[in-house]
């Protein structure tokens, strides 16, 4: 088990989660502005 892999996973998981959260928030904002 390489330490670099666990480091990338440790850093990458929160980054991926925040990116998904930001994309979801952006999608909700777009739907909010386009819906009457």
mmCIF file as gemmi writes it, N, C-alpha and C atoms, coordinates in Angstrom:
data_model
loop_
_atom_site.group_PDB
_atom_site.id
_atom_site.type_symbol
_atom_site.label_atom_id
_atom_site.label_alt_id
_atom_site.label_comp_id
_atom_site.label_asym_id
_atom_site.label_entity_id
_atom_site.label_seq_id
_atom_site.pdbx_PDB_ins_code
_atom_site.Cartn_x
_atom_site.Cartn_y
_atom_site.Cartn_z
_atom_site.occupancy
_atom_site.B_iso_or_equiv
_atom_site.pdbx_formal_charge
_atom_site.auth_seq_id
_atom_site.auth_asym_id
_atom_site.pdbx_PDB_model_num
ATOM 1 N N . UNK Axp A 1 ? 0.856 -1.2 0 1 0 ? 1 A 1
ATOM 2 C CA . UNK Axp A 1 ? 0 0 0 1 0 ? 1 A 1
ATOM 3 C C . UNK Axp A 1 ? 0.887 1.243 0 1 0 ? 1 A 1
ATOM 4 N N . UNK Axp A 2 ? 0.849 1.977 -1.087 1 0 ? 2 A 1
ATOM 5 C CA . UNK Axp A 2 ? 1.71 3.156 -1.18 1 0 ? 2 A 1
ATOM 6 C C . UNK Axp A 2 ? 1.113 4.316 -0.377 1 0 ? 2 A 1
ATOM 7 N N . UNK Axp A 3 ? 1.948 5.046 0.375 1 0 ? 3 A 1
ATOM 8 C CA . UNK Axp A 3 ? 1.436 6.195 1.141 1 0 ? 3 A 1
ATOM 9 C C . UNK Axp A 3 ? 0.886 7.287 0.239 1 0 ? 3 A 1
ATOM 10 N N . UNK Axp A 4 ? 1.447 7.402 -0.977 1 0 ? 4 A 1
ATOM 11 C CA . UNK Axp A 4 ? 0.971 8.448 -1.88 1 0 ? 4 A 1
ATOM 12 C C . UNK Axp A 4 ? -0.477 8.181 -2.282 1 0 ? 4 A 1
ATOM 13 N N . UNK Axp A 5 ? -0.814 6.905 -2.505 1 0 ? 5 A 1
ATOM 14 C CA . UNK Axp A 5 ? -2.175 6.559 -2.913 1 0 ? 5 A 1
ATOM 15 C C . UNK Axp A 5 ? -3.175 6.921 -1.814 1 0 ? 5 A 1
ATOM 16 N N . UNK Axp A 6 ? -2.817 6.578 -0.555 1 0 ? 6 A 1
ATOM 17 C CA . UNK Axp A 6 ? -3.718 6.889 0.548 1 0 ? 6 A 1
ATOM 18 C C . UNK Axp A 6 ? -3.827 8.405 0.737 1 0 ? 6 A 1
ATOM 19 N N . UNK Axp A 7 ? -2.735 9.118 0.455 1 0 ? 7 A 1
ATOM 20 C CA . UNK Axp A 7 ? -2.771 10.579 0.561 1 0 ? 7 A 1
ATOM 21 C C . UNK Axp A 7 ? -3.7 11.159 -0.496 1 0 ? 7 A 1
ATOM 22 N N . UNK Axp A 8 ? -3.578 10.662 -1.738 1 0 ? 8 A 1
ATOM 23 C CA . UNK Axp A 8 ? -4.439 11.157 -2.809 1 0 ? 8 A 1
ATOM 24 C C . UNK Axp A 8 ? -5.898 10.842 -2.504 1 0 ? 8 A 1
ATOM 25 N N . UNK Axp A 9 ? -6.143 9.673 -1.928 1 0 ? 9 A 1
ATOM 26 C CA . UNK Axp A 9 ? -7.517 9.309 -1.587 1 0 ? 9 A 1
ATOM 27 C C . UNK Axp A 9 ? -8.03 10.209 -0.464 1 0 ? 9 A 1
ATOM 28 N N . UNK Axp A 10 ? -7.177 10.467 0.515 1 0 ? 10 A 1
ATOM 29 C CA . UNK Axp A 10 ? -7.572 11.302 1.646 1 0 ? 10 A 1
ATOM 30 C C . UNK Axp A 10 ? -7.916 12.717 1.185 1 0 ? 10 A 1
ATOM 31 N N . UNK Axp A 11 ? -7.144 13.234 0.223 1 0 ? 11 A 1
ATOM 32 C CA . UNK Axp A 11 ? -7.384 14.582 -0.29 1 0 ? 11 A 1
ATOM 33 C C . UNK Axp A 11 ? -8.49 14.567 -1.344 1 0 ? 11 A 1
ATOM 34 N N . UNK Axp A 12 ? -8.496 13.537 -2.184 1 0 ? 12 A 1
ATOM 35 C CA . UNK Axp A 12 ? -9.421 13.495 -3.317 1 0 ? 12 A 1
ATOM 36 C C . UNK Axp A 12 ? -10.872 13.296 -2.912 1 0 ? 12 A 1
ATOM 37 N N . UNK Axp A 13 ? -11.135 12.532 -1.864 1 0 ? 13 A 1
ATOM 38 C CA . UNK Axp A 13 ? -12.513 12.264 -1.492 1 0 ? 13 A 1
ATOM 39 C C . UNK Axp A 13 ? -13.284 13.537 -1.112 1 0 ? 13 A 1
ATOM 40 N N . UNK Axp A 14 ? -12.763 14.376 -0.205 1 0 ? 14 A 1
ATOM 41 C CA . UNK Axp A 14 ? -13.466 15.625 0.118 1 0 ? 14 A 1
ATOM 42 C C . UNK Axp A 14 ? -13.574 16.556 -1.082 1 0 ? 14 A 1
ATOM 43 N N . UNK Axp A 15 ? -12.545 16.576 -1.93 1 0 ? 15 A 1
ATOM 44 C CA . UNK Axp A 15 ? -12.583 17.432 -3.118 1 0 ? 15 A 1
ATOM 45 C C . UNK Axp A 15 ? -13.689 16.968 -4.052 1 0 ? 15 A 1
ATOM 46 N N . UNK Axp A 16 ? -13.78 15.653 -4.254 1 0 ? 16 A 1
ATOM 47 C CA . UNK Axp A 16 ? -14.826 15.106 -5.113 1 0 ? 16 A 1
ATOM 48 C C . UNK Axp A 16 ? -16.202 15.384 -4.515 1 0 ? 16 A 1
ATOM 49 N N . UNK Axp A 17 ? -16.337 15.231 -3.215 1 0 ? 17 A 1
ATOM 50 C CA . UNK Axp A 17 ? -17.617 15.467 -2.56 1 0 ? 17 A 1
ATOM 51 C C . UNK Axp A 17 ? -18.025 16.935 -2.68 1 0 ? 17 A 1
ATOM 52 N N . UNK Axp A 18 ? -17.086 17.857 -2.486 1 0 ? 18 A 1
ATOM 53 C CA . UNK Axp A 18 ? -17.407 19.278 -2.589 1 0 ? 18 A 1
ATOM 54 C C . UNK Axp A 18 ? -17.719 19.656 -4.03 1 0 ? 18 A 1
ATOM 55 N N . UNK Axp A 19 ? -17.03 19.02 -4.984 1 0 ? 19 A 1
ATOM 56 C CA . UNK Axp A 19 ? -17.305 19.293 -6.395 1 0 ? 19 A 1
ATOM 57 C C . UNK Axp A 19 ? -18.713 18.827 -6.748 1 0 ? 19 A 1
ATOM 58 N N . UNK Axp A 20 ? -19.097 17.658 -6.261 1 0 ? 20 A 1
ATOM 59 C CA . UNK Axp A 20 ? -20.449 17.158 -6.519 1 0 ? 20 A 1
ATOM 60 C C . UNK Axp A 20 ? -21.476 18.074 -5.855 1 0 ? 20 A 1
ATOM 61 N N . UNK Axp A 21 ? -21.183 18.546 -4.657 1 0 ? 21 A 1
ATOM 62 C CA . UNK Axp A 21 ? -22.096 19.452 -3.968 1 0 ? 21 A 1
ATOM 63 C C . UNK Axp A 21 ? -22.232 20.772 -4.704 1 0 ? 21 A 1
ATOM 64 N N . UNK Axp A 22 ? -21.126 21.29 -5.225 1 0 ? 22 A 1
ATOM 65 C CA . UNK Axp A 22 ? -21.16 22.548 -5.97 1 0 ? 22 A 1
ATOM 66 C C . UNK Axp A 22 ? -21.947 22.373 -7.265 1 0 ? 22 A 1
ATOM 67 N N . UNK Axp A 23 ? -21.748 21.241 -7.94 1 0 ? 23 A 1
ATOM 68 C CA . UNK Axp A 23 ? -22.479 20.981 -9.178 1 0 ? 23 A 1
ATOM 69 C C . UNK Axp A 23 ? -23.975 20.871 -8.894 1 0 ? 23 A 1
ATOM 70 N N . UNK Axp A 24 ? -24.338 20.237 -7.794 1 0 ? 24 A 1
ATOM 71 C CA . UNK Axp A 24 ? -25.744 20.099 -7.438 1 0 ? 24 A 1
ATOM 72 C C . UNK Axp A 24 ? -26.352 21.459 -7.112 1 0 ? 24 A 1
ATOM 73 N N . UNK Axp A 25 ? -25.618 22.295 -6.382 1 0 ? 25 A 1
ATOM 74 C CA . UNK Axp A 25 ? -26.1 23.631 -6.044 1 0 ? 25 A 1
ATOM 75 C C . UNK Axp A 25 ? -26.263 24.472 -7.309 1 0 ? 25 A 1
ATOM 76 N N . UNK Axp A 26 ? -25.309 24.352 -8.238 1 0 ? 26 A 1
ATOM 77 C CA . UNK Axp A 26 ? -25.401 25.096 -9.493 1 0 ? 26 A 1
ATOM 78 C C . UNK Axp A 26 ? -26.612 24.625 -10.29 1 0 ? 26 A 1
ATOM 79 N N . UNK Axp A 27 ? -26.852 23.321 -10.303 1 0 ? 27 A 1
ATOM 80 C CA . UNK Axp A 27 ? -28.012 22.783 -11.016 1 0 ? 27 A 1
ATOM 81 C C . UNK Axp A 27 ? -29.317 23.298 -10.42 1 0 ? 27 A 1
ATOM 82 N N . UNK Axp A 28 ? -29.386 23.376 -9.102 1 0 ? 28 A 1
ATOM 83 C CA . UNK Axp A 28 ? -30.588 23.889 -8.455 1 0 ? 28 A 1
ATOM 84 C C . UNK Axp A 28 ? -30.771 25.37 -8.768 1 0 ? 28 A 1
ATOM 85 N N . UNK Axp A 29 ? -29.689 26.125 -8.816 1 0 ? 29 A 1
ATOM 86 C CA . UNK Axp A 29 ? -29.764 27.552 -9.116 1 0 ? 29 A 1
ATOM 87 C C . UNK Axp A 29 ? -30.266 27.765 -10.538 1 0 ? 29 A 1
ATOM 88 N N . UNK Axp A 30 ? -29.765 26.954 -11.472 1 0 ? 30 A 1
ATOM 89 C CA . UNK Axp A 30 ? -30.2 27.07 -12.87 1 0 ? 30 A 1
ATOM 90 C C . UNK Axp A 30 ? -31.68 26.725 -12.989 1 0 ? 30 A 1
ATOM 91 N N . UNK Axp A 31 ? -32.107 25.666 -12.326 1 0 ? 31 A 1
ATOM 92 C CA . UNK Axp A 31 ? -33.524 25.293 -12.374 1 0 ? 31 A 1
ATOM 93 C C . UNK Axp A 31 ? -34.379 26.38 -11.725 1 0 ? 31 A 1
ATOM 94 N N . UNK Axp A 32 ? -33.856 26.997 -10.687 1 0 ? 32 A 1
ATOM 95 C CA . UNK Axp A 32 ? -34.61 28.045 -10.002 1 0 ? 32 A 1
ATOM 96 C C . UNK Axp A 32 ? -34.79 29.281 -10.871 1 0 ? 32 A 1
ATOM 97 N N . UNK Axp A 33 ? -33.784 29.605 -11.693 1 0 ? 33 A 1
ATOM 98 C CA . UNK Axp A 33 ? -33.871 30.807 -12.517 1 0 ? 33 A 1
ATOM 99 C C . UNK Axp A 33 ? -34.661 30.547 -13.791 1 0 ? 33 A 1
ATOM 100 N N . UNK Axp A 34 ? -34.677 29.304 -14.291 1 0 ? 34 A 1
ATOM 101 C CA . UNK Axp A 34 ? -35.369 29.018 -15.547 1 0 ? 34 A 1
ATOM 102 C C . UNK Axp A 34 ? -36.827 28.665 -15.318 1 0 ? 34 A 1
ATOM 103 N N . UNK Axp A 35 ? -37.186 28.165 -14.131 1 0 ? 35 A 1
ATOM 104 C CA . UNK Axp A 35 ? -38.58 27.804 -13.883 1 0 ? 35 A 1
ATOM 105 C C . UNK Axp A 35 ? -39.381 29.063 -13.548 1 0 ? 35 A 1
ATOM 106 N N . UNK Axp A 36 ? -40.612 29.132 -13.998 1 0 ? 36 A 1
ATOM 107 C CA . UNK Axp A 36 ? -41.438 30.323 -13.732 1 0 ? 36 A 1
ATOM 108 C C . UNK Axp A 36 ? -41.811 30.456 -12.259 1 0 ? 36 A 1
